[in-house]
Amino acid sequence: MKPADTSVPLHPLLAERWSPRGLDPNVELTDKQFAALFEAARWAPSWGNTQPARYIAGRRGDDTFARIHETLSRGNHGWAAHAAALTIGVAQLVDSEGEALPYGEYGLGLASENLVLQAVSEGLVAHQMAGFDRAAARTAFSVPDGFEPLVVIAIGGQGPIAHLPEKLQEKEAAPRSRKPLSEFVFSGSWQAPAL
């Protein structure tokens, strides 16, 4: 566990959320846990209730997991094999009439954070990654025009880091950090700290 070092107390789901790569290859998701991830994503807010988030999901050992895994970059391919589940987050960017759908990426982001926080509530961890081949994912899963694969999320149980390359072991062990609120929240004018 690496709880966030926050300036004020946060809800434990937020403080305990982080993105480890050291996953336990023996952890499996129950059917209920797997469904709850996507039920949480389904209830995320979206612009005009357009619900632009879609997911392609597989569990370790099934064909969908294997095909998602094959789209991952070299840096993610090794450690992500230990995930209990892999999912590709896809954003709808065009509506059924061919018009641009505003805030599709934002909607997918909100839904994905709901999914991640549900994982944390189940005692699991999740790691979101952009390191995958979007074109390969589109082809492998016949993603239609108007939809864009944007993120892969690995979900599982936190585990040992010994199987990780040395550089990733260092990242796993390093303290978590964020910019201070004074560089993050402004009031009155740009970069005038509000906190």
Backbone torsions as a table, in degrees:
resi	resn	phi	psi	omega
1	MET	NA	137.7	177.4
2	LYS	-133.8	73.4	-178.0
3	PRO	-61.8	147.8	179.4
4	ALA	-64.6	140.7	175.0
5	ASP	-91.0	91.9	-170.8
6	THR	-99.6	157.9	179.4
7	SER	-76.8	-24.3	174.0
8	VAL	-139.2	156.6	-178.8
9	PRO	-62.6	140.4	175.3
10	LEU	-116.4	163.1	173.5
11	HIS	-59.3	140.5	-177.8
12	PRO	-54.8	-33.8	178.3
13	LEU	-59.9	-37.1	179.9
14	LEU	-78.5	-43.5	-177.3
15	ALA	-67.9	-30.8	-176.4
16	GLU	-92.1	-9.2	179.9
17	ARG	-72.1	124.2	170.3
18	TRP	-151.1	178.6	-169.7
19	SER	-119.4	70.8	-179.9
20	PRO	-71.7	154.8	173.1
21	ARG	-104.4	-18.0	177.3
22	GLY	-78.6	97.9	-176.6
23	LEU	-110.7	150.3	-178.9
24	ASP	-85.7	114.4	-177.4
25	PRO	-69.6	-5.8	-179.9
26	ASN	-97.6	-10.5	-179.6
27	VAL	-77.9	131.5	174.6
28	GLU	-122.6	150.9	177.4
29	LEU	-90.9	137.5	171.9
30	THR	-72.6	164.0	176.4
31	ASP	-58.6	-39.4	-179.3
32	LYS	-65.7	-44.2	178.3
33	GLN	-62.2	-44.5	-179.1
34	PHE	-60.6	-47.9	179.6
35	ALA	-64.8	-37.9	-177.9
36	ALA	-63.4	-32.9	177.5
37	LEU	-57.0	-46.5	-174.6
38	PHE	-83.8	-24.9	172.6
39	GLU	-66.6	-40.3	176.3
40	ALA	-62.3	-43.2	178.7
41	ALA	-63.2	-39.3	-177.0
42	ARG	-61.9	-30.3	-176.3
43	TRP	-95.0	14.1	175.1
44	ALA	-70.5	151.1	174.8
45	PRO	-69.0	153.9	175.3
46	SER	-151.0	155.9	-179.5
47	TRP	-58.5	121.4	178.1
48	GLY	59.1	22.1	-176.1
49	ASN	55.5	36.0	-179.8
50	THR	-74.9	-19.2	175.9
51	GLN	49.8	64.3	-173.9
52	PRO	-81.5	-4.3	-176.4
53	ALA	-82.8	136.8	171.8
54	ARG	-134.5	154.3	-179.7
55	TYR	-135.2	142.1	169.6
56	ILE	-111.1	120.1	-168.8
57	ALA	-132.3	139.6	175.5
58	GLY	-142.0	156.3	176.1
59	ARG	-107.3	148.8	-178.4
60	ARG	-48.3	129.9	179.5
61	GLY	101.9	-16.8	179.0
62	ASP	-98.9	168.5	-175.4
63	ASP	-64.7	-38.5	-179.2
64	THR	-64.3	-44.7	176.7
65	PHE	-56.4	-47.6	-177.4
66	ALA	-61.2	-41.4	-179.0
67	ARG	-71.1	-37.6	174.3
68	ILE	-63.3	-45.8	-178.6
69	HIS	-56.8	-37.5	-179.7
70	GLU	-66.7	-21.0	179.4
71	THR	-83.1	-10.8	-173.7
72	LEU	-72.3	149.5	175.8
73	SER	-66.0	162.5	-179.8
74	ARG	-55.9	-39.7	-178.7
75	GLY	-67.0	-26.0	-179.3
76	ASN	-99.7	-21.6	-172.6
77	HIS	-58.0	-44.6	-174.5
78	GLY	-67.1	-56.1	-174.8
79	TRP	-70.9	-33.0	-175.4
80	ALA	-69.5	-15.2	176.7
81	ALA	-62.7	-21.2	-178.9
82	HIS	-87.1	-4.1	179.5
83	ALA	-65.8	149.9	174.1
84	ALA	-77.6	-28.3	179.3
85	ALA	-149.6	149.7	171.7
86	LEU	-126.5	140.2	176.6
87	THR	-139.5	143.0	173.6
88	ILE	-100.7	124.0	174.5
89	GLY	-87.2	126.1	-176.7
90	VAL	-121.1	132.1	179.6
91	ALA	-103.7	134.0	171.5
92	GLN	-79.7	124.0	-176.9
93	LEU	-112.2	-12.4	-179.2
94	VAL	-132.8	135.3	-178.7
95	ASP	-80.2	-179.7	-175.1
96	SER	-66.8	-14.8	178.0
97	GLU	-99.0	6.4	177.2
98	GLY	86.1	6.7	179.3
99	GLU	-89.3	148.1	177.5
100	ALA	-58.9	134.6	179.2
101	LEU	-98.3	108.7	-177.8
102	PRO	-62.2	144.3	170.6
103	TYR	64.6	25.4	177.8
104	GLY	-61.4	-43.6	179.0
105	GLU	-64.5	-40.1	179.2
106	TYR	-62.9	-43.0	178.4
107	GLY	-61.6	-41.0	176.9
108	LEU	-64.7	-39.1	178.3
109	GLY	-61.4	-43.9	178.6
110	LEU	-63.6	-45.0	-179.6
111	ALA	-63.5	-40.3	-178.7
112	SER	-67.9	-36.9	176.7
113	GLU	-66.8	-37.6	173.9
114	ASN	-59.0	-44.0	178.8
115	LEU	-59.5	-46.9	-178.7
116	VAL	-62.4	-45.1	-179.5
117	LEU	-66.9	-32.7	174.0
118	GLN	-64.0	-41.1	177.1
119	ALA	-58.8	-46.5	179.6
120	VAL	-60.4	-40.8	-179.8
121	SER	-64.0	-23.2	179.3
122	GLU	-90.9	4.1	-178.1
123	GLY	80.8	17.2	179.8
124	LEU	-104.5	178.5	174.2
125	VAL	-129.8	161.1	178.4
126	ALA	-142.9	142.5	179.4
127	HIS	-127.8	116.8	178.6
128	GLN	-89.8	140.8	-177.1
129	MET	-145.4	143.3	174.8
130	ALA	-96.9	-9.1	-176.7
131	GLY	-78.3	76.0	174.8
132	PHE	-153.2	163.6	-177.4
133	ASP	-90.3	103.9	-176.8
134	ARG	-63.3	-40.4	-179.7
135	ALA	-64.7	-40.5	178.1
136	ALA	-64.8	-39.0	178.0
137	ALA	-64.9	-43.2	178.8
138	ARG	-57.8	-45.9	-179.0
139	THR	-69.0	-46.9	-175.8
140	ALA	-60.1	-30.9	-175.0
141	PHE	-118.5	12.9	176.8
142	SER	52.2	45.9	178.4
143	VAL	-67.4	124.7	-175.8
144	PRO	-75.2	163.2	173.1
145	ASP	-57.7	148.0	-178.9
146	GLY	91.6	-5.5	177.3
147	PHE	-124.9	142.0	-177.5
148	GLU	-130.2	120.7	172.0
149	PRO	-66.8	126.0	-174.8
150	LEU	-121.1	-25.7	-173.5
151	VAL	-152.5	147.7	167.5
152	VAL	-112.9	138.2	178.7
153	ILE	-120.7	125.7	173.7
154	ALA	-97.1	130.7	-179.1
155	ILE	-124.1	138.6	178.0
156	GLY	-179.3	-161.0	176.7
157	GLY	-101.0	142.7	178.0
158	GLN	-65.5	138.8	-176.6
159	GLY	-142.9	-163.2	-177.7
160	PRO	-70.2	158.6	179.2
161	ILE	-108.7	2.5	-175.7
162	ALA	-60.3	-28.6	-179.3
163	HIS	-78.5	-8.1	-178.6
164	LEU	-83.0	149.6	171.5
165	PRO	-59.2	155.5	-174.8
166	GLU	-54.2	-41.9	-178.7
167	LYS	-61.8	-40.5	178.6
168	LEU	-72.7	-32.7	175.2
169	GLN	-61.1	-40.4	177.8
170	GLU	-62.6	-42.5	178.2
171	LYS	-62.9	-40.5	-180.0
172	GLU	-63.2	-38.1	-176.2
173	ALA	-83.0	-18.8	-176.7
174	ALA	-67.0	148.0	176.5
175	PRO	-65.2	149.3	176.7
176	ARG	-76.8	146.8	178.8
177	SER	-147.5	156.0	175.7
178	ARG	-143.3	161.1	173.7
179	LYS	-61.9	149.3	176.3
180	PRO	-69.3	156.5	180.0
181	LEU	-56.8	-30.1	-179.5
182	SER	-63.9	-20.1	177.4
183	GLU	-103.3	8.7	-167.8
184	PHE	-126.3	-30.7	-176.7
185	VAL	-127.2	124.0	-175.2
186	PHE	-119.3	158.5	178.0
187	SER	-148.7	139.4	178.0
188	GLY	87.7	-53.0	175.6
189	SER	-156.6	166.5	-178.7
190	TRP	-58.7	131.8	178.7
191	GLN	66.9	17.0	169.4
192	ALA	-92.7	106.9	-173.1
193	PRO	-56.2	135.1	174.6
194	ALA	-92.9	-21.6	-177.8
195	LEU	-131.9	NA	NA
